[in-house]
């Protein structure tokens, strides 16, 4: 792992868009795209996690936290992955509690796990992209999913 000098290769989602800046596959990345700057935050990790979720089945449902951690490993390397994965999972938990309402606050540390147990892949995609948009301060864009 030489993440100090090498920026991970751009990742493209199921809509042929960069998970960092939403540039189309056929266009170059935005200059401030994480894949250009090497500065990866929770939003890009959450979007990168989306296409890893199907590779992280749990006994029941999916291991979303595992997919987030795998995305962090791939994008920033082992040294920084844990902290960034924690921050990303927290952003998703905040988003889910916002969706589920005040009573979910009591189970804040379980919402990501429970979401993985009960949600379909399409719903997980909505939440990962929604959490990324919320973290970035953008309105959720349903067409992303
Ligand atoms: Zn990009």
Boltz pocket constraint, residues with backbone or C-beta under 6 A from the ligand:
constraints:
  - pocket:
      binder: B
      contacts: [[A, 10], [A, 18], [A, 19], [A, 20], [A, 21], [A, 22], [A, 23], [A, 28], [A, 29], [A, 30], [A, 33], [A, 34], [A, 35], [A, 36]]
      max_distance: 6.0
